[in-house]
């Protein structure tokens, strides 16, 4: 059992349920706090694939939460080369920051068609109402710690992992994060990304991405079909790439034997 109590999910708002799953998996939310999260789903905005949600160096404007679809944070070089820093998945916040009028440190881009909701009320509840929304404040703080952990994992992937290890580690991370909001099974998760996007995330050429995926298949570690990845040997993959989900609220566990790589955050 996780140290966090998961709040029961209401069927009232399909889109904002994913945000409630994300936050209630990180802290115990009151009925009032859960209602505030679900209410965010009434202010939706649709963005097409390739749309810029925030531009690097620009004021972020109103914070958002991702209700559906995939986005990323990235840096783009003058010659057009792109490095994806982290993926933004359903339930994640975009531009949620304590600093007033913060400038974006990276560009946020929609990788698929996405739906976002205005998260201003969430930010106000988490940051400005001392003591009134303790559960949301704790959940948002924990989510920020997980975002930091994901960025650190990305640095290690790019700096020290082989191509084989990079892809295995990223796939395990994505499955774990999606499972936390009910969008992945114990071994299967959606991957609506092109090989070009994977190349930008893993620091590899498209040809190298293709070869690495083929090798993972030949090794019997994954199967891919119809936009989904099936992880066939999760424990073996975790050992290969030293994958261990960060545990919020206590020192991060980095030993694969200390944390089940299939265990969701809740």
N, C-alpha and C positions, 0 to 999 in steps of 0.2 A: 504493500500500500504506500502510495506517495505521501510525503509530509503535507501535501496540499489536498484540501477537500474539494472535489470537483462539484460545481453547482449543477443542478439538474437543468437540462436544456429545454427551453420552451419551443413549441412548434410554431409560434406566432410569426416569426420572421425568418424565412429560410436563409436569406443572405447574411443577416447579422448574427445568426446562430454560430457561424464559424468564428466570429470575433469573440462571442461569449465563451465558446469552447476554449479558445486561445487563452483568454484572461482568467477564466475560472479554473483552468488547469494550473495556474501559477499562484493563485491565492483564493481564499474563501471570499465570495462576494455575497453581499446582502441582497435581498429582493429589490431594494431601491437601486442598488448598483447594477444589478442584472437588467432592470427595466431601462436604465439610462443607456446601457450598451445596445439593447435591442432597438431602442428608439432611433439610433443612428442610421439604421437601414432605410428610414423614410426619406433621406436626403442623398440619393444615389446619383452618380455621374458615370457615364460610359466613356471609355477611352479606347480607341482603336490600337491595334498592334503598331508599335513604332512611335506612339505618342510620347512626348516628353512630359513627365509629371512634375519634375523640378529640374532646373538647369543649374549646373555647378556655378557657384559664385553669385547666384541670384537669391533674393529673399524667398524663403520657402512658402510664404503665405500661410493659408490655413492648413493645419495637419490633416492627414487622411488615414483611413484604414482601408485595406484591400479586402473587398468582399468576395471577389472571384477573379480568376485569371492569374497570370504570372507576370511579375515585373522584376527589375534588377536595379542595383546601384552600380554605376560604372564610371570610369574615367576614359575620355576619348582623346587620343593624341592628335596633333595638327595634321598628320598624314592619314588620319582616318582609322588607325588601329585602335582597338577598344579592349580594355581590360575590365571584365565584370568582377566586382568586388564581392557581391553577395546577391543571392536571389531573394526577392520579396514575394512571399506566398500568401494565400488567403488567410486572413486573420492578423496579418502583420500590419504595423503602423508605418506610415511614411511621413517624415518631417515632424515627428513628435519630439519636441525639445523644450527644455526649461528656459533656455535663453530667449530674451525678447527679440523679435524680428531677426532670427538667425539666417545667415547665408548658407546655402547648401554646399557641403564639402564635396559632393559628387553629384552626378546627373542620375536622376531616376527615370527609367524608361519602361514603357509597357512592352513586354515580349509577346504577349497574346492580347486579344481583346480583354480588357479588364473593367471591372466595376468597382468604384471607390465610394466611400461615404465621408462626409465632413466629420472630423474627429475633434472639433473645437471643444465640444461639451466634455468629451473624454479628457482632453488635456486640462481643462479648467477644473474638473473634478479631481484629477490625480495630482495636480500641481498647486492649486490655489485654495482649496477648501480644506484647511488643516483639520484633521480629525473627523470630518464628516464622511469621507469616502476612503477609509483606511484600506479596505480591500482592493479598490481600484489603484490606489497609490502603490501598494505592495506589488500588484500584478504588473503595472506598467514599469516599475523599477526592475522586476525580475525579467520582463521581456527585454529591457535595455541591456541587462547583463548577458542574456542569451545572444543578443545581436553582437555584442562585443566578442563573445566566445566564438561565434561563427566567423567573424572577421579574422580572429587569431588563427583559427583552423585554416582559413583560406591562405593566410601568409605561410603557414607550415606546408600546406599542399604545394604551393607554387615554389617555395624555396628549397624544400628537402625531399619531397616525394617524387618517385618515378611516375611516368605516365600511367602505368597500371595502378599504382597506389592512389594517385590523384582521383582517377575515375571511380574506383571502388569506394574511396572515402566520401566523395561527393554524393554518390548514389545512396549510401547508407545515411548520410545526413539528411538528404531530401526526404527519404522514406520516413525517417524518424520525425522530422518536422511536420510532414503532412499527416502522419498518424495522430499527432497531438491534437489536430482539429478534425479528426474523423474522415480524412480524405485519402487514407491508405490502409491497406490490410496489413497483416503481420509480415507479408513478404512482397506485396505487389503495390506499385504506386504509379500514378500518371506522370509522364515526362513529355510535355507538349513543346519540346525544344528541338531546334535544328542542330545539326552537327556544327554549324558555324557558331551558334550561341555557346555550345559546349566548349568549342575551341577557345572562344573569348574568355570563358570562365576558368579554363584549365591551363591557359598559356601554351596551347599546342596548336599545330596546324590542323586543318580539317582532315587531311590525309592521315595524320597521326591519331586523331580522334577515332576515325573509322577503323584503323588497324587495332587500336586498343579495345574498342568494343568487340571486335571479332575475337580477340584473344580472350576476353572475359567470357564470351560464349563458349569458345573451344575448351576453356578450363572448367566448364560446367558451373560457373558462378552465377550467371544471369541468363535470362531469356528476354527478348524484346519482341513485342508485337502490338500493332494498332495503338501506338502512342503510350504503351505501358511498359514498365520494366518489372520483371519478376526476379527477385533475389533468391537463388536456389540454395546457397550455402552461406547464410549470414554470419555465422560464427567464424568460418574460414576467411571470409572477406574482412571481417573486423580484425582478425589477427594479422592479415596481410598488410593492412594499412594503418594499424594502431588506432582504430576508431573506438571512441567511447563517448557517449552523449554527456555533455556538461550537466551537472546536477546543481540547480539553482538553490541557494540558501545554505550551502555547505561547500567546503573546498572542492574544486572541480576534480572529478575522478577521471584519470587518464589511462588507467590500467584496463584493457579490454575484459579482463576477468572480473573486474569489480562492478561492471554495469552491463546489462543485457543490451546489445545493439538494436534489438527490436522493441525494447520497452519504450512506450510513449512517455511524454513528460508528465502526464497526469497520473 
